[in-house]
Structure formats: structure tokens, C-alpha cells
Amino acid sequence: MGLRIQNNIAALNSYNSVNRTDKAVTSSLEKLSSGYRINKAADDAAGLVVSEGLRSQIGGLTVASRNAQDGVNVAQTADGALSETTSILQRMRDLAVQASNSGSQDTTAQAAANSEFSALSSELSRIAQTTSFGGQKLLSGGYNGQFQVGANNTSNDRISIDLSSASALFSGATTGTAGATATASFVTSGTAPATGDKFTFNDGSGAITVTGQTTVQGVADALNANAAFTAKYTAVNTSGTIKITSKTQDTAQAALTLTTDSTTASIATASAVTAGATPTPASGIKGFDVTGLGLSTTTISTTAGAQAAIDAISNALSGVSSARASIGAVQNRFEHAINNLSVSIENITASESAIRDTDMAAEMTKFTKNQILSQAGTSMLAQANSSTQNILTLLRG
């Protein structure tokens, strides 16, 4: 073999091996000490991108789970207060039934019963005005809370508790006949419209025009085919008379008109629609105080007042029960949302861990191997550096 002193190739090879092994040992120490397989982008660029996305999702879902629990707490707070409201209303109804018994209750007894009735009414209002969560009043008629129960910005990531709308909570909050009707009778009943006739329906919110129909049934069908019309009304042809039925108990129903611009002899101008029974809104249950429940003027100091109070309180009880059912339903929804979030957090965390965390057993095996190689490489580097000493023997001759 050649003996050279300018370049020790064996030493260079040994040095390179020791350098690579030392870097591997350092990398293993970093992973073992931090617990992460990916400590910097260079460790696994693609894995870093995926794991950071999963981390964001996990963080969002964790906060969303806490938000959903807040929703449960709000629902429980409202339901707890309404439970006491129900108890008060039941006692008020008992007092009304008692005061209605004029056969044994004189005015003095009725006045005494009314005294307790009034005190309970005051407590009913106090509960409604003071029940709150996080500084927001729940039962005063203005609460509409929206809870972020998902990690993203979509409508499916939110659940609402709405205690502000009577229609959303109470059955029977409006008196009157559902589907009150109105009719438009053609002057020449049963005579078919001409092809050129144009009919215009108007309820005050906008005109709906029907053209090209040659039968009364065709006019009714054309109206029913219009989305704006069918959202609130139904038209039926009865022997040449179009009968329009309200689906929404619209209090402006008396303003409905159905007219035609026909100048032919086949049909005259349709008469203005004559409104049927117009639904009458109740007090509008907004909030759970005596005013919101329609009991602000209720008294049992007289027999007639006590008898009327029975129906009024029964309606209020029905409304409160409907509200509690609605609150209970949304509370159960929150509970299921929390369960789903917990499962999602668990599974996504497992995925993130598989990408980012260090497999301690496997990394320890690598570390041990590289540590041995580092020691062996250092020893061989020393041997390679001493091998050039043989040249001195050659020079001494």
C-alpha cells in the first residue's frame, strides 16, 4: 500500500463516519428528551404540516366542548327557574279554583286568597327578571344565545338557545282559528276566464300576477305554483269561486285582494277578498313574568275573575311546559354534541400523536446503536491517525 503523509484517507473516512454518527446521536437525544419525533420542519416537513393542522383542530374542538358545556349549564339554569315557575303557577291555579267556589267563599275569603295570589305573581316576575347566566338574563324575554360547538365557521358548528320568541316556545300563544279563510268570488261565477285575462293577487307585501289561464282552476293552480304565495296561502277553486286559506294566521289578512284587468265579457273584475276569521294575537308571551305569561290583569278577588284566571293560568302552564320541553331537547342536543366532541378529540389526538410523538422504544434502540458506533468510530479514527507513524520507521532506515 502507498504511504502518504499529506492526506490520511483512512482518517478522513473515519472522521466522516464519526461525524454522521454524532449527528444521529444528537438527533436521538433531542427526540428522546422532548418526546417529539418532529422538533423542527427539517425532521419531517410534510408531517409537520399535517400535525399542525390536527393540533389546530384539537384545540378548537377542546374549546368547543367547553362551550357546549356552557350551553348545558344555561339550559339547566333556565329549566331550574322554570321548574319553580311551574310550581308557582300550579299554586296560583289552586287558589283560582278555590276562589271560584262561590258557594262557600265570600268576598273576605276571596280577598285573602287574592292576597297570596298577588304575592305569588310578584315572585313569578322577580324570578323571571333575576334569573341570569354570565350576566345575561335568561327569562326576561330577550335571551337568544348562540354556542360555538364546532371547530369551524359554519352554521353546523353552532347551536342556539332561543328564549326570546313566543312562537318558538309556546303552543296556543295565539288565539283564533288556524287557517282562517278568505274568498274571492267572480261576478260571473263559473264563467271561464279569457286567455288574455291578467289576475293580480296582493296581500300588502307584494303583487303576484297570473296570466294565460283559461279556467278558474287554472288561476288557482297558477297561484299555488308560486313559491311566494304558497309560503303563506293556499288557493282552491270551488264552483268558480277561488277560496284563499291563510297558513300563517296573518293579522293583515283583511287587506288581501284578487283583481283582474279583463275587458272581455267572459269575466268581470273579481271582488275584493273578504277576510275570514282574523286570528287575534294573545298578549304575546315574551318572557316569563306575569305580563309575558298573560297574567298581568288576572285577579281572583271576584268569582268571575277567579274563573277566568283558571283558563289564563292553564294557558300559561301550557306555555311554560312547552318552553321547558324545548329547553330539555336542546340540552340533550348539547350533551350528545359533547360526547361526539370527546370522541373526535380522542381520535384526532391519536392521529396527531402517531405523526408527531417519539416512539421511545424505537428511538432508544437507534440511540444505543449510534452511541456504540460513535465510540467505535472514535477509536478507529485514533487508529487511522497513528498509522502514519510507520513512515518514521521507513525514514530511520
C-alpha positions as CSV (number, residue, x, y, z in Angstrom):
1,M,0.0,0.0,0.0
2,G,1.1,3.6,-0.5
3,L,2.4,5.5,2.4
4,R,1.5,9.2,2.3
5,I,1.6,12.0,4.9
6,Q,-0.2,14.8,3.1
7,N,-3.6,13.2,3.1
8,N,-4.7,10.4,5.5
9,I,-7.6,8.9,3.6
10,A,-8.4,6.3,6.3
11,A,-8.6,9.1,9.0
12,L,-10.9,11.1,6.7
13,N,-13.2,8.1,6.2
14,S,-13.3,7.5,10.0
15,Y,-13.9,11.2,10.7
16,N,-16.9,11.3,8.3
17,S,-18.4,8.2,9.8
18,V,-18.0,9.6,13.3
19,N,-19.5,13.0,12.2
20,R,-22.6,11.3,10.8
21,T,-23.0,9.1,13.8
22,D,-22.6,12.1,16.2
23,K,-25.4,13.9,14.3
24,A,-27.6,10.9,14.6
25,V,-26.9,10.6,18.4
26,T,-27.7,14.4,18.8
27,S,-31.0,13.9,16.9
28,S,-31.9,10.9,19.0
29,L,-31.1,12.8,22.2
30,E,-33.4,15.7,21.0
31,K,-36.3,13.4,20.3
32,L,-35.8,11.4,23.5
33,S,-35.6,14.5,25.7
34,S,-38.5,16.3,24.1
35,G,-40.8,13.4,23.4
36,Y,-41.4,14.6,19.9
37,R,-40.3,12.9,16.7
38,I,-40.7,16.3,14.8
39,N,-39.0,19.1,16.6
40,K,-38.3,21.2,13.5
41,A,-39.5,21.3,10.0
42,A,-36.4,19.5,8.7
43,D,-37.3,16.4,10.8
44,D,-40.4,15.8,8.6
45,A,-41.8,18.7,6.6
46,A,-44.9,17.0,5.4
47,G,-45.6,15.5,8.8
48,L,-45.2,19.0,10.4
49,V,-47.9,20.5,8.1
50,V,-50.4,17.7,8.8
51,S,-49.7,17.6,12.6
52,E,-50.1,21.4,12.9
53,G,-53.4,21.2,11.2
54,L,-54.5,18.4,13.6
55,R,-53.3,20.4,16.6
56,S,-55.5,23.4,15.5
57,Q,-58.5,21.1,15.1
58,I,-57.9,19.5,18.5
59,G,-57.6,22.9,20.2
60,G,-60.8,24.2,18.5
61,L,-62.7,21.0,19.5
62,T,-61.5,21.3,23.1
63,V,-62.8,24.8,23.4
64,A,-66.0,23.9,21.6
65,S,-66.6,21.1,24.1
66,R,-66.3,23.7,26.9
67,N,-68.7,26.0,25.0
68,A,-71.2,23.1,24.7
69,Q,-71.0,22.5,28.4
70,D,-71.8,26.2,28.9
71,G,-74.9,25.5,26.8
72,V,-75.9,22.7,29.1
73,N,-75.4,24.9,32.1
74,V,-77.5,27.7,30.6
75,A,-80.3,25.2,29.8
76,Q,-80.1,23.7,33.3
77,T,-80.3,27.2,34.9
78,A,-83.3,28.2,32.8
79,D,-85.1,24.9,33.4
80,G,-84.4,25.1,37.1
81,A,-86.0,28.5,37.3
82,L,-89.0,27.4,35.1
83,S,-89.5,24.4,37.4
84,E,-90.1,26.9,40.2
85,T,-92.3,29.0,37.9
86,T,-94.4,25.9,37.2
87,S,-94.8,25.3,41.0
88,I,-95.9,28.9,41.5
89,L,-98.4,28.7,38.6
90,Q,-99.8,25.4,40.0
91,R,-100.4,27.1,43.4
92,M,-102.0,30.1,41.7
93,R,-104.3,27.8,39.8
94,D,-105.3,26.1,43.0
95,L,-106.1,29.4,44.6
96,A,-108.2,30.4,41.5
97,V,-110.1,27.1,41.7
98,Q,-110.7,27.8,45.4
99,A,-111.8,31.3,44.9
100,S,-114.2,30.2,42.1
101,N,-116.2,28.2,44.7
102,S,-118.7,31.0,45.4
103,G,-120.9,28.6,47.2
104,S,-118.6,28.7,50.2
105,Q,-116.2,31.6,49.5
106,D,-117.4,35.0,50.5
107,T,-115.6,38.2,49.5
108,T,-113.4,38.2,52.6
109,A,-112.1,34.7,51.7
110,Q,-111.6,35.6,48.1
111,A,-109.7,38.7,49.2
112,A,-107.4,36.6,51.4
113,A,-106.8,34.2,48.5
114,N,-106.1,37.1,46.2
115,S,-103.5,38.4,48.6
116,E,-101.5,35.2,48.3
117,F,-102.2,35.2,44.5
118,S,-100.7,38.7,44.1
119,A,-97.7,37.8,46.2
120,L,-97.0,34.7,44.0
121,S,-97.5,36.9,40.9
122,S,-94.8,39.2,42.2
123,E,-92.4,36.3,42.9
124,L,-93.1,35.0,39.4
125,S,-92.0,38.3,37.9
126,R,-89.0,38.5,40.2
127,I,-87.7,35.1,39.2
128,A,-88.1,36.0,35.5
129,Q,-86.2,39.2,35.9
130,T,-83.3,37.9,38.0
131,T,-82.5,34.5,36.5
132,S,-79.3,35.0,34.6
133,F,-76.1,33.3,33.4
134,G,-72.9,35.1,32.8
135,G,-74.6,38.5,33.3
136,Q,-77.3,37.7,30.7
137,K,-80.9,37.4,31.8
138,L,-82.5,34.2,30.6
139,L,-86.2,34.6,31.3
140,S,-87.0,38.2,30.7
141,G,-87.8,37.7,27.1
142,G,-84.6,38.8,25.3
143,Y,-82.3,35.9,25.6
144,N,-81.1,34.3,22.3
145,G,-77.7,32.6,22.9
146,Q,-75.6,31.1,20.2
147,F,-73.0,28.5,21.2
148,Q,-69.9,27.6,19.1
149,V,-69.8,23.8,19.4
150,G,-67.5,23.1,16.5
151,A,-64.0,24.0,15.4
152,N,-65.0,25.7,12.1
153,N,-67.0,28.7,11.0
154,T,-70.2,27.2,9.6
155,S,-73.8,27.1,10.8
156,N,-73.4,23.4,11.6
157,D,-70.8,24.4,14.2
158,R,-73.4,26.4,16.3
159,I,-76.4,25.6,18.5
160,S,-78.8,28.2,19.7
161,I,-81.0,28.6,22.8
162,D,-83.8,31.0,21.9
163,L,-85.9,32.2,24.8
164,S,-86.9,35.4,23.1
165,S,-89.6,34.3,20.8
166,A,-93.1,33.2,21.9
167,S,-93.8,31.4,18.7
168,A,-90.7,29.2,19.1
169,L,-91.7,28.0,22.6
170,F,-95.4,28.2,23.2
171,S,-98.3,26.4,21.7
172,G,-101.5,28.3,21.9
173,A,-99.8,31.7,22.2
174,T,-102.2,33.0,19.5
175,T,-105.9,32.7,19.7
176,G,-108.2,32.4,16.7
177,T,-108.8,29.8,14.0
178,A,-105.7,28.4,12.3
179,G,-106.0,28.6,8.6
180,A,-108.6,31.4,8.6
181,T,-110.1,31.8,5.2
182,A,-110.9,34.5,2.7
183,T,-112.7,34.1,-0.6
184,A,-112.7,35.9,-4.0
185,S,-115.9,35.3,-6.0
186,F,-116.0,36.1,-9.7
187,V,-119.1,38.2,-10.5
188,T,-120.0,35.8,-13.4
189,S,-119.4,32.7,-11.3
190,G,-118.4,29.6,-13.3
191,T,-117.5,31.6,-16.5
192,A,-114.1,30.7,-17.8
193,P,-111.5,33.5,-17.9
194,A,-110.3,34.6,-21.4
195,T,-106.8,33.7,-22.4
196,G,-105.8,37.4,-22.2
197,D,-107.0,38.0,-18.6
198,K,-104.5,39.0,-16.1
199,F,-105.1,38.4,-12.4
200,T,-103.3,40.2,-9.6
201,F,-103.1,38.9,-6.0
202,N,-101.8,41.3,-3.4
203,D,-101.5,40.9,0.4
204,G,-99.7,44.1,1.0
205,S,-96.2,42.6,0.8
206,G,-96.1,42.4,-3.0
207,A,-98.2,41.6,-6.1
208,I,-98.3,38.1,-7.7
209,T,-99.5,38.1,-11.3
210,V,-101.2,35.2,-13.1
211,T,-101.7,35.3,-16.9
212,G,-102.5,32.9,-19.7
213,Q,-105.1,30.8,-17.8
214,T,-108.4,29.8,-19.4
215,T,-110.2,28.3,-16.4
216,V,-110.8,29.3,-12.8
217,Q,-109.0,26.1,-11.7
218,G,-106.1,27.2,-13.8
219,V,-105.9,30.5,-11.9
220,A,-105.9,28.6,-8.6
221,D,-103.2,26.2,-9.8
222,A,-101.1,29.1,-11.0
223,L,-101.3,30.8,-7.6
224,N,-100.4,27.6,-5.9
225,A,-97.4,27.2,-8.1
226,N,-96.0,30.5,-7.0
227,A,-93.5,30.0,-4.1
228,A,-94.2,33.4,-2.5
229,F,-97.9,32.6,-2.5
230,T,-97.7,29.0,-1.2
231,A,-95.4,30.2,1.6
232,K,-98.4,31.8,3.3
233,Y,-101.6,30.8,1.4
234,T,-103.5,28.0,-0.4
235,A,-105.9,28.7,-3.3
236,V,-108.8,26.3,-4.0
237,N,-111.4,26.5,-6.8
238,T,-115.0,25.8,-5.7
239,S,-117.6,26.1,-8.4
240,G,-116.0,29.2,-9.9
241,T,-115.1,30.7,-6.6
242,I,-111.5,30.9,-5.5
243,K,-111.1,30.3,-1.8
244,I,-107.8,31.5,-0.3
245,T,-106.7,30.0,3.0
246,S,-104.0,31.6,5.2
247,K,-101.4,29.2,6.6
248,T,-99.8,31.8,8.9
249,Q,-102.8,33.3,10.8
250,D,-101.8,36.6,9.1
251,T,-103.4,39.5,11.0
252,A,-103.2,41.6,7.8
253,Q,-105.5,39.2,6.0
254,A,-108.3,41.7,5.5
255,A,-106.0,43.5,3.1
256,L,-105.9,40.7,0.6
257,T,-107.2,41.5,-2.9
258,L,-107.6,39.5,-6.1
259,T,-108.4,41.6,-9.2
260,T,-108.3,41.2,-12.9
261,D,-107.8,43.7,-15.7
262,S,-110.1,41.8,-18.1
263,T,-112.2,43.9,-20.5
264,T,-113.8,40.9,-22.1
265,A,-117.4,39.9,-21.5
266,S,-116.4,36.4,-20.3
267,I,-115.5,37.6,-16.8
268,A,-115.9,40.7,-14.7
269,T,-113.4,42.2,-12.2
270,A,-113.0,39.8,-9.2
271,S,-114.3,41.1,-6.0
272,A,-112.0,42.2,-3.2
273,V,-111.2,39.3,-0.9
274,T,-113.5,39.2,2.1
275,A,-111.4,38.1,5.1
276,G,-112.5,35.2,7.2
277,A,-111.9,35.0,10.9
278,T,-108.9,37.0,11.6
279,P,-106.7,35.4,14.3
280,T,-106.2,37.6,17.3
281,P,-102.7,37.5,18.9
282,A,-102.7,36.9,22.6
283,S,-100.6,39.0,24.9
284,G,-97.5,37.7,23.2
285,I,-95.6,35.5,25.6
286,K,-92.2,37.2,25.7
287,G,-90.6,36.4,29.0
288,F,-91.9,34.5,31.9
289,D,-93.2,37.3,34.2
290,V,-96.9,37.9,34.8
291,T,-97.0,40.2,31.8
292,G,-95.3,37.8,29.4
293,L,-97.5,35.0,30.6
294,G,-100.7,37.0,30.1
295,L,-101.5,37.3,33.8
296,S,-100.9,41.0,34.4
297,T,-104.6,41.8,34.9
298,T,-105.6,38.5,36.4
299,T,-107.2,38.6,39.8
300,I,-109.2,36.2,41.9
301,S,-110.9,38.8,44.2
302,T,-114.2,38.0,42.5
303,T,-115.8,34.8,41.4
304,A,-115.8,35.8,37.7
305,G,-112.1,36.9,37.9
306,A,-111.2,33.6,39.6
307,Q,-113.0,31.6,36.9
308,A,-111.2,33.5,34.2
309,A,-107.9,33.0,36.0
310,I,-108.3,29.2,35.7
311,D,-108.1,29.4,31.9
312,A,-105.4,32.1,31.9
313,I,-103.2,30.1,34.2
314,S,-103.8,26.9,32.4
315,N,-102.6,28.6,29.2
316,A,-99.5,29.9,31.0
317,L,-98.8,26.5,32.4
318,S,-99.0,25.0,28.9
319,G,-96.7,27.7,27.6
320,V,-94.1,27.1,30.4
321,S,-94.3,23.3,29.9
322,S,-93.7,23.8,26.1
323,A,-90.7,26.0,26.9
324,R,-89.2,23.5,29.3
325,A,-89.7,20.7,26.7
326,S,-87.8,22.9,24.2
327,I,-85.1,23.7,26.7
328,G,-84.8,20.0,27.6
329,A,-84.5,19.0,24.0
330,V,-81.7,21.4,23.3
331,Q,-79.9,20.4,26.5
332,N,-79.9,16.8,25.3
333,R,-78.6,18.0,22.0
334,F,-75.7,19.7,23.8
335,E,-75.0,16.5,25.7
336,H,-74.7,14.5,22.5
337,A,-72.6,17.2,21.0
338,I,-70.2,17.0,23.9
339,N,-70.0,13.2,23.6
340,N,-69.2,13.5,19.9
341,L,-66.6,16.2,20.5
342,S,-64.9,13.9,23.1
343,V,-64.7,11.1,20.7
344,S,-63.4,13.4,18.0
345,I,-60.7,14.9,20.2
346,E,-59.6,11.4,21.2
347,N,-59.3,10.1,17.7
348,I,-57.7,13.2,16.2
349,T,-55.2,13.3,19.2
350,A,-54.3,9.7,18.4
351,S,-53.6,10.6,14.8
352,E,-51.5,13.7,15.7
353,S,-49.6,11.6,18.2
354,A,-48.8,8.9,15.6
355,I,-47.3,11.6,13.4
356,R,-45.5,13.9,15.9
357,D,-44.7,11.9,19.0
358,T,-41.5,9.9,19.5
359,D,-41.7,6.1,19.7
360,M,-39.4,6.0,22.7
361,A,-38.6,2.3,22.4
362,A,-37.6,2.5,18.7
363,E,-35.7,5.8,19.3
364,M,-33.8,4.3,22.3
365,T,-32.7,1.4,20.1
366,K,-31.4,3.9,17.5
367,F,-29.7,5.9,20.1
368,T,-27.9,2.9,21.6
369,K,-26.8,1.7,18.2
370,N,-25.4,5.2,17.2
371,Q,-23.8,5.6,20.6
372,I,-21.8,2.3,20.1
373,L,-21.0,3.4,16.5
374,S,-19.8,6.8,17.8
375,Q,-17.4,5.1,20.3
376,A,-16.2,2.6,17.7
377,G,-15.7,5.4,15.1
378,T,-13.7,7.5,17.6
379,S,-11.4,4.5,18.3
380,M,-10.9,3.8,14.6
381,L,-10.1,7.5,14.0
382,A,-7.4,7.3,16.6
383,Q,-6.0,4.1,14.9
384,A,-6.1,5.8,11.5
385,N,-4.2,8.9,12.8
386,S,-1.5,6.7,14.3
387,S,-1.0,4.6,11.2
388,T,1.2,7.3,9.6
389,Q,3.8,6.7,12.3
390,N,5.0,3.8,10.3
391,I,6.6,6.3,7.8
392,L,9.0,7.4,10.5
393,T,10.3,3.8,10.7
394,L,10.9,3.8,7.0
395,L,12.8,7.2,7.2
396,R,15.0,6.0,10.0
397,G,16.2,3.1,7.8
